[in-house]
Structure formats: structure tokens, C-alpha cells
Amino acid sequence: MSFRAINAKYLEPLAQFLMILGIVALCQPWNMLLHRYGLTITLIGLVGFMITTKVPREEKDENTET
């Protein structure tokens, strides 16, 4: 498994999950620790997503028949 495949399968969804988790952490009223670091979690997810989307996808071989 190449880095491009790992990036597409694991790292991009992880970055998206971090962004969603950060937004949820900002909006919830129960845990002050999550609320305090919600913006940081969102920003880490955003920067991670920006980096992982710059890695090009694997090219499919056009010579193989399906």
C-alpha cells in the first residue's frame, strides 16, 4: 500500500473527523476542556485536510481491462 493510498483511505477522513469533532466540541456545553480546545482541534483538522488534499490520488492504469 503506497502513501497515496494510505492518505486517501485514512488521513483525509481523519482530518475531516477532526474538523467535525472541533465544531462539536465548541458547541457542547458540558465539558469545559473540550470547549476550550475546540478551536484548536478544528484548526488542526483544517490544516491537516489542506495538506492531505494536496497529495495527488493514485492514477488508475488505463491498459488493464476490468
Secondary structure as the mmCIF struct_conf table of DSSP 4:
data_model
#
loop_
_struct_conf.conf_type_id
_struct_conf.id
_struct_conf.beg_label_comp_id
_struct_conf.beg_label_asym_id
_struct_conf.beg_label_seq_id
_struct_conf.end_label_comp_id
_struct_conf.end_label_asym_id
_struct_conf.end_label_seq_id
HELX_RH_AL_P HELX_RH_AL_P1 PHE A 3 ILE A 6
HELX_RH_PI_P HELX_RH_PI_P1 ASN A 7 LEU A 11
HELX_RH_AL_P HELX_RH_AL_P2 GLU A 12 CYS A 27
BEND BEND1 PRO A 29 TRP A 30
HELX_RH_AL_P HELX_RH_AL_P3 MET A 32 THR A 52
TURN_TY1_P TURN_TY1_P1 THR A 53 LYS A 54
BEND BEND2 VAL A 55 VAL A 55
HELX_LH_PP_P HELX_LH_PP_P1 PRO A 56 ASP A 61
TURN_TY1_P TURN_TY1_P2 GLU A 62 ASN A 63
BEND BEND3 THR A 64 THR A 64
#
